[in-house]
Amino acid sequence: MAEHLDDYIDAIASAMALPLEDAWRPVVRANLEVSLRLARLVDEFPLPDDTESAAIYAA
């Protein structure tokens, strides 16, 4: 997965036309790793089959 993150970072930076200096790479990668770890926790959280989504509130 490590090599895929670098490819993903390159692809997103290119798609968004964002300059990505080599000095920023470790920080971008660390942020992405934390975000993916947190997303995995949410995705793996078990919910009962009868769970309904929350109501939508508008101000």
VEXROGU-405566 format. One record per atom (N, C-alpha, C, O, CB): residue number from 1; residue in one letter; y negated, z negated, x. Coordinates in nm, 3 decimals, m for minus. Glycine has a CB too. Layout:
+-----+---+---------+---------+---------+
|   k | r |   north |      up |    east |
+-----+---+---------+---------+---------+
| NUM | A |       Y |       Z |       X |
...
+-----+---+---------+---------+---------+
END
This chain:
+-----+---+---------+---------+---------+
|   k | r |   north |      up |    east |
+-----+---+---------+---------+---------+
|   1 | M |   0.121 |   0.000 |   0.083 |
|   1 | M |   0.000 |   0.000 |   0.000 |
|   1 | M |  m0.125 |   0.000 |   0.086 |
|   1 | M |  m0.230 |   0.049 |   0.042 |
|   1 | M |  m0.001 |  m0.121 |  m0.093 |
|   2 | A |  m0.116 |  m0.054 |   0.207 |
|   2 | A |  m0.233 |  m0.065 |   0.293 |
|   2 | A |  m0.297 |   0.071 |   0.320 |
|   2 | A |  m0.419 |   0.086 |   0.311 |
|   2 | A |  m0.194 |  m0.130 |   0.425 |
|   3 | E |  m0.215 |   0.169 |   0.353 |
|   3 | E |  m0.270 |   0.302 |   0.382 |
|   3 | E |  m0.327 |   0.367 |   0.257 |
|   3 | E |  m0.419 |   0.447 |   0.265 |
|   3 | E |  m0.162 |   0.392 |   0.442 |
|   4 | H |  m0.273 |   0.331 |   0.141 |
|   4 | H |  m0.325 |   0.386 |   0.015 |
|   4 | H |  m0.464 |   0.333 |  m0.015 |
|   4 | H |  m0.547 |   0.404 |  m0.071 |
|   4 | H |  m0.230 |   0.353 |  m0.100 |
|   5 | L |  m0.492 |   0.209 |   0.022 |
|   5 | L |  m0.626 |   0.154 |   0.000 |
|   5 | L |  m0.730 |   0.230 |   0.080 |
|   5 | L |  m0.838 |   0.260 |   0.030 |
|   5 | L |  m0.629 |   0.004 |   0.036 |
|   6 | D |  m0.698 |   0.261 |   0.204 |
|   6 | D |  m0.793 |   0.337 |   0.286 |
|   6 | D |  m0.817 |   0.475 |   0.227 |
|   6 | D |  m0.930 |   0.523 |   0.224 |
|   6 | D |  m0.741 |   0.349 |   0.430 |
|   7 | D |  m0.710 |   0.540 |   0.180 |
|   7 | D |  m0.725 |   0.671 |   0.116 |
|   7 | D |  m0.809 |   0.660 |  m0.011 |
|   7 | D |  m0.893 |   0.746 |  m0.039 |
|   7 | D |  m0.587 |   0.730 |   0.084 |
|   8 | Y |  m0.785 |   0.554 |  m0.088 |
|   8 | Y |  m0.859 |   0.532 |  m0.212 |
|   8 | Y |  m1.008 |   0.510 |  m0.183 |
|   8 | Y |  m1.094 |   0.567 |  m0.249 |
|   8 | Y |  m0.800 |   0.412 |  m0.290 |
|   9 | I |  m1.036 |   0.428 |  m0.084 |
|   9 | I |  m1.176 |   0.401 |  m0.046 |
|   9 | I |  m1.245 |   0.530 |  m0.005 |
|   9 | I |  m1.358 |   0.556 |  m0.046 |
|   9 | I |  m1.183 |   0.297 |   0.068 |
|  10 | D |  m1.178 |   0.611 |   0.076 |
|  10 | D |  m1.235 |   0.739 |   0.119 |
|  10 | D |  m1.261 |   0.831 |  m0.001 |
|  10 | D |  m1.367 |   0.893 |  m0.010 |
|  10 | D |  m1.142 |   0.809 |   0.219 |
|  11 | A |  m1.164 |   0.838 |  m0.092 |
|  11 | A |  m1.176 |   0.927 |  m0.208 |
|  11 | A |  m1.291 |   0.884 |  m0.299 |
|  11 | A |  m1.369 |   0.968 |  m0.345 |
|  11 | A |  m1.046 |   0.929 |  m0.287 |
|  12 | I |  m1.301 |   0.754 |  m0.325 |
|  12 | I |  m1.408 |   0.706 |  m0.413 |
|  12 | I |  m1.545 |   0.724 |  m0.349 |
|  12 | I |  m1.640 |   0.766 |  m0.416 |
|  12 | I |  m1.386 |   0.558 |  m0.448 |
|  13 | A |  m1.556 |   0.693 |  m0.222 |
|  13 | A |  m1.683 |   0.712 |  m0.152 |
|  13 | A |  m1.725 |   0.858 |  m0.157 |
|  13 | A |  m1.842 |   0.889 |  m0.178 |
|  13 | A |  m1.674 |   0.663 |  m0.007 |
|  14 | S |  m1.629 |   0.947 |  m0.136 |
|  14 | S |  m1.658 |   1.090 |  m0.141 |
|  14 | S |  m1.697 |   1.133 |  m0.282 |
|  14 | S |  m1.795 |   1.206 |  m0.300 |
|  14 | S |  m1.537 |   1.171 |  m0.092 |
|  15 | A |  m1.621 |   1.090 |  m0.382 |
|  15 | A |  m1.649 |   1.129 |  m0.520 |
|  15 | A |  m1.786 |   1.081 |  m0.567 |
|  15 | A |  m1.853 |   1.148 |  m0.646 |
|  15 | A |  m1.542 |   1.075 |  m0.612 |
|  16 | M |  m1.827 |   0.965 |  m0.518 |
|  16 | M |  m1.956 |   0.909 |  m0.560 |
|  16 | M |  m2.068 |   0.946 |  m0.463 |
|  16 | M |  m2.182 |   0.904 |  m0.482 |
|  16 | M |  m1.946 |   0.758 |  m0.571 |
|  17 | A |  m2.036 |   1.024 |  m0.361 |
|  17 | A |  m2.133 |   1.066 |  m0.259 |
|  17 | A |  m2.201 |   0.945 |  m0.196 |
|  17 | A |  m2.322 |   0.946 |  m0.171 |
|  17 | A |  m2.238 |   1.160 |  m0.321 |
|  18 | L |  m2.120 |   0.841 |  m0.170 |
|  18 | L |  m2.173 |   0.720 |  m0.107 |
|  18 | L |  m2.144 |   0.723 |   0.043 |
|  18 | L |  m2.030 |   0.746 |   0.083 |
|  18 | L |  m2.112 |   0.593 |  m0.171 |
|  19 | P |  m2.246 |   0.700 |   0.124 |
|  19 | P |  m2.218 |   0.690 |   0.267 |
|  19 | P |  m2.140 |   0.562 |   0.294 |
|  19 | P |  m2.173 |   0.456 |   0.240 |
|  19 | P |  m2.350 |   0.694 |   0.350 |
|  20 | L |  m2.038 |   0.570 |   0.376 |
|  20 | L |  m1.957 |   0.453 |   0.407 |
|  20 | L |  m1.946 |   0.439 |   0.558 |
|  20 | L |  m1.867 |   0.508 |   0.622 |
|  20 | L |  m1.816 |   0.463 |   0.342 |
|  21 | E |  m2.027 |   0.351 |   0.612 |
|  21 | E |  m2.025 |   0.328 |   0.756 |
|  21 | E |  m1.897 |   0.255 |   0.795 |
|  21 | E |  m1.844 |   0.176 |   0.717 |
|  21 | E |  m2.150 |   0.247 |   0.801 |
|  22 | D |  m1.849 |   0.283 |   0.914 |
|  22 | D |  m1.726 |   0.220 |   0.961 |
|  22 | D |  m1.736 |   0.068 |   0.961 |
|  22 | D |  m1.636 |   0.000 |   0.938 |
|  22 | D |  m1.693 |   0.269 |   1.102 |
|  23 | A |  m1.853 |   0.014 |   0.985 |
|  23 | A |  m1.872 |  m0.132 |   0.987 |
|  23 | A |  m1.850 |  m0.194 |   0.849 |
|  23 | A |  m1.816 |  m0.312 |   0.839 |
|  23 | A |  m2.012 |  m0.167 |   1.037 |
|  24 | W |  m1.869 |  m0.116 |   0.743 |
|  24 | W |  m1.854 |  m0.168 |   0.606 |
|  24 | W |  m1.709 |  m0.167 |   0.559 |
|  24 | W |  m1.673 |  m0.241 |   0.468 |
|  24 | W |  m1.939 |  m0.086 |   0.510 |
|  25 | R |  m1.626 |  m0.083 |   0.620 |
|  25 | R |  m1.489 |  m0.066 |   0.575 |
|  25 | R |  m1.410 |  m0.195 |   0.556 |
|  25 | R |  m1.347 |  m0.212 |   0.452 |
|  25 | R |  m1.416 |   0.021 |   0.670 |
|  26 | P |  m1.410 |  m0.286 |   0.653 |
|  26 | P |  m1.332 |  m0.410 |   0.634 |
|  26 | P |  m1.379 |  m0.492 |   0.513 |
|  26 | P |  m1.298 |  m0.554 |   0.444 |
|  26 | P |  m1.341 |  m0.496 |   0.760 |
|  27 | V |  m1.508 |  m0.493 |   0.488 |
|  27 | V |  m1.562 |  m0.570 |   0.376 |
|  27 | V |  m1.527 |  m0.503 |   0.243 |
|  27 | V |  m1.489 |  m0.571 |   0.148 |
|  27 | V |  m1.715 |  m0.585 |   0.388 |
|  28 | V |  m1.539 |  m0.372 |   0.238 |
|  28 | V |  m1.503 |  m0.298 |   0.116 |
|  28 | V |  m1.355 |  m0.317 |   0.087 |
|  28 | V |  m1.315 |  m0.341 |  m0.027 |
|  28 | V |  m1.537 |  m0.146 |   0.131 |
|  29 | R |  m1.273 |  m0.307 |   0.191 |
|  29 | R |  m1.129 |  m0.322 |   0.175 |
|  29 | R |  m1.093 |  m0.463 |   0.129 |
|  29 | R |  m1.009 |  m0.480 |   0.041 |
|  29 | R |  m1.057 |  m0.289 |   0.307 |
|  30 | A |  m1.157 |  m0.566 |   0.188 |
|  30 | A |  m1.130 |  m0.704 |   0.149 |
|  30 | A |  m1.167 |  m0.728 |   0.004 |
|  30 | A |  m1.094 |  m0.794 |  m0.069 |
|  30 | A |  m1.206 |  m0.802 |   0.240 |
|  31 | N |  m1.281 |  m0.674 |  m0.039 |
|  31 | N |  m1.323 |  m0.688 |  m0.178 |
|  31 | N |  m1.225 |  m0.621 |  m0.272 |
|  31 | N |  m1.193 |  m0.676 |  m0.377 |
|  31 | N |  m1.463 |  m0.630 |  m0.197 |
|  32 | L |  m1.178 |  m0.504 |  m0.236 |
|  32 | L |  m1.082 |  m0.432 |  m0.318 |
|  32 | L |  m0.949 |  m0.506 |  m0.326 |
|  32 | L |  m0.888 |  m0.512 |  m0.432 |
|  32 | L |  m1.061 |  m0.291 |  m0.263 |
|  33 | E |  m0.905 |  m0.563 |  m0.215 |
|  33 | E |  m0.780 |  m0.640 |  m0.215 |
|  33 | E |  m0.789 |  m0.761 |  m0.307 |
|  33 | E |  m0.694 |  m0.790 |  m0.380 |
|  33 | E |  m0.746 |  m0.685 |  m0.072 |
|  34 | V |  m0.902 |  m0.832 |  m0.305 |
|  34 | V |  m0.921 |  m0.947 |  m0.392 |
|  34 | V |  m0.926 |  m0.903 |  m0.538 |
|  34 | V |  m0.864 |  m0.965 |  m0.624 |
|  34 | V |  m1.050 |  m1.024 |  m0.356 |
|  35 | S |  m0.998 |  m0.796 |  m0.566 |
|  35 | S |  m1.007 |  m0.745 |  m0.703 |
|  35 | S |  m0.871 |  m0.705 |  m0.756 |
|  35 | S |  m0.838 |  m0.733 |  m0.872 |
|  35 | S |  m1.103 |  m0.625 |  m0.710 |
|  36 | L |  m0.790 |  m0.639 |  m0.673 |
|  36 | L |  m0.657 |  m0.598 |  m0.716 |
|  36 | L |  m0.565 |  m0.719 |  m0.736 |
|  36 | L |  m0.483 |  m0.720 |  m0.828 |
|  36 | L |  m0.595 |  m0.503 |  m0.614 |
|  37 | R |  m0.578 |  m0.821 |  m0.652 |
|  37 | R |  m0.497 |  m0.942 |  m0.667 |
|  37 | R |  m0.531 |  m1.012 |  m0.798 |
|  37 | R |  m0.441 |  m1.059 |  m0.869 |
|  37 | R |  m0.520 |  m1.038 |  m0.547 |
|  38 | L |  m0.660 |  m1.021 |  m0.831 |
|  38 | L |  m0.701 |  m1.084 |  m0.957 |
|  38 | L |  m0.656 |  m1.001 |  m1.078 |
|  38 | L |  m0.613 |  m1.057 |  m1.179 |
|  38 | L |  m0.853 |  m1.104 |  m0.961 |
|  39 | A |  m0.667 |  m0.870 |  m1.067 |
|  39 | A |  m0.623 |  m0.784 |  m1.176 |
|  39 | A |  m0.473 |  m0.799 |  m1.199 |
|  39 | A |  m0.427 |  m0.797 |  m1.313 |
|  39 | A |  m0.657 |  m0.637 |  m1.147 |
|  40 | R |  m0.396 |  m0.816 |  m1.091 |
|  40 | R |  m0.251 |  m0.833 |  m1.104 |
|  40 | R |  m0.220 |  m0.963 |  m1.179 |
|  40 | R |  m0.128 |  m0.967 |  m1.261 |
|  40 | R |  m0.184 |  m0.834 |  m0.965 |
|  41 | L |  m0.296 |  m1.069 |  m1.151 |
|  41 | L |  m0.276 |  m1.196 |  m1.222 |
|  41 | L |  m0.299 |  m1.179 |  m1.372 |
|  41 | L |  m0.222 |  m1.230 |  m1.453 |
|  41 | L |  m0.369 |  m1.304 |  m1.165 |
|  42 | V |  m0.405 |  m1.110 |  m1.408 |
|  42 | V |  m0.435 |  m1.088 |  m1.549 |
|  42 | V |  m0.327 |  m1.002 |  m1.613 |
|  42 | V |  m0.281 |  m1.031 |  m1.724 |
|  42 | V |  m0.574 |  m1.022 |  m1.567 |
|  43 | D |  m0.286 |  m0.898 |  m1.543 |
|  43 | D |  m0.185 |  m0.807 |  m1.597 |
|  43 | D |  m0.050 |  m0.875 |  m1.616 |
|  43 | D |   0.024 |  m0.841 |  m1.710 |
|  43 | D |  m0.170 |  m0.687 |  m1.505 |
|  44 | E |  m0.016 |  m0.969 |  m1.530 |
|  44 | E |   0.113 |  m1.035 |  m1.538 |
|  44 | E |   0.115 |  m1.156 |  m1.632 |
|  44 | E |   0.220 |  m1.215 |  m1.654 |
|  44 | E |   0.155 |  m1.079 |  m1.401 |
|  45 | F |  m0.001 |  m1.193 |  m1.686 |
|  45 | F |  m0.008 |  m1.309 |  m1.774 |
|  45 | F |   0.064 |  m1.277 |  m1.905 |
|  45 | F |   0.030 |  m1.180 |  m1.973 |
|  45 | F |  m0.156 |  m1.350 |  m1.801 |
|  46 | P |   0.164 |  m1.357 |  m1.940 |
|  46 | P |   0.241 |  m1.327 |  m2.061 |
|  46 | P |   0.162 |  m1.360 |  m2.188 |
|  46 | P |   0.098 |  m1.465 |  m2.198 |
|  46 | P |   0.373 |  m1.404 |  m2.061 |
|  47 | L |   0.167 |  m1.270 |  m2.283 |
|  47 | L |   0.104 |  m1.292 |  m2.413 |
|  47 | L |   0.210 |  m1.276 |  m2.520 |
|  47 | L |   0.297 |  m1.190 |  m2.510 |
|  47 | L |  m0.016 |  m1.194 |  m2.436 |
|  48 | P |   0.203 |  m1.359 |  m2.624 |
|  48 | P |   0.298 |  m1.342 |  m2.735 |
|  48 | P |   0.276 |  m1.207 |  m2.804 |
|  48 | P |   0.166 |  m1.152 |  m2.801 |
|  48 | P |   0.285 |  m1.457 |  m2.836 |
|  49 | D |   0.380 |  m1.155 |  m2.866 |
|  49 | D |   0.371 |  m1.026 |  m2.934 |
|  49 | D |   0.273 |  m1.026 |  m3.050 |
|  49 | D |   0.220 |  m0.921 |  m3.086 |
|  49 | D |   0.507 |  m0.985 |  m2.984 |
|  50 | D |   0.247 |  m1.143 |  m3.109 |
|  50 | D |   0.157 |  m1.147 |  m3.225 |
|  50 | D |   0.011 |  m1.175 |  m3.186 |
|  50 | D |  m0.071 |  m1.205 |  m3.272 |
|  50 | D |   0.205 |  m1.254 |  m3.323 |
|  51 | T |  m0.022 |  m1.166 |  m3.059 |
|  51 | T |  m0.158 |  m1.188 |  m3.013 |
|  51 | T |  m0.249 |  m1.077 |  m3.063 |
|  51 | T |  m0.215 |  m0.959 |  m3.053 |
|  51 | T |  m0.164 |  m1.197 |  m2.859 |
|  52 | E |  m0.364 |  m1.115 |  m3.116 |
|  52 | E |  m0.461 |  m1.018 |  m3.164 |
|  52 | E |  m0.584 |  m1.021 |  m3.074 |
|  52 | E |  m0.616 |  m1.125 |  m3.016 |
|  52 | E |  m0.500 |  m1.046 |  m3.311 |
|  53 | S |  m0.651 |  m0.909 |  m3.065 |
|  53 | S |  m0.771 |  m0.905 |  m2.984 |
|  53 | S |  m0.882 |  m0.988 |  m3.049 |
|  53 | S |  m0.881 |  m1.010 |  m3.170 |
|  53 | S |  m0.818 |  m0.759 |  m2.963 |
|  54 | A |  m0.975 |  m1.031 |  m2.968 |
|  54 | A |  m1.087 |  m1.111 |  m3.018 |
|  54 | A |  m1.181 |  m1.025 |  m3.100 |
|  54 | A |  m1.188 |  m0.903 |  m3.082 |
|  54 | A |  m1.163 |  m1.178 |  m2.901 |
|  55 | A |  m1.252 |  m1.089 |  m3.189 |
|  55 | A |  m1.351 |  m1.019 |  m3.269 |
|  55 | A |  m1.464 |  m0.971 |  m3.178 |
|  55 | A |  m1.486 |  m1.027 |  m3.071 |
|  55 | A |  m1.406 |  m1.110 |  m3.382 |
|  56 | I |  m1.532 |  m0.869 |  m3.220 |
|  56 | I |  m1.645 |  m0.816 |  m3.142 |
|  56 | I |  m1.773 |  m0.873 |  m3.201 |
|  56 | I |  m1.799 |  m0.861 |  m3.321 |
|  56 | I |  m1.647 |  m0.659 |  m3.143 |
|  57 | Y |  m1.852 |  m0.934 |  m3.116 |
|  57 | Y |  m1.979 |  m0.991 |  m3.158 |
|  57 | Y |  m2.093 |  m0.907 |  m3.102 |
|  57 | Y |  m2.091 |  m0.871 |  m2.984 |
|  57 | Y |  m1.992 |  m1.139 |  m3.112 |
|  58 | A |  m2.189 |  m0.877 |  m3.183 |
|  58 | A |  m2.305 |  m0.800 |  m3.138 |
|  58 | A |  m2.430 |  m0.881 |  m3.165 |
|  58 | A |  m2.441 |  m0.948 |  m3.268 |
|  58 | A |  m2.312 |  m0.660 |  m3.209 |
|  59 | A |  m2.523 |  m0.874 |  m3.073 |
|  59 | A |  m2.649 |  m0.949 |  m3.089 |
|  59 | A |  m2.750 |  m0.866 |  m3.162 |
|  59 | A |  m2.862 |  m0.912 |  m3.184 |
|  59 | A |  m2.704 |  m0.992 |  m2.955 |
+-----+---+---------+---------+---------+
END
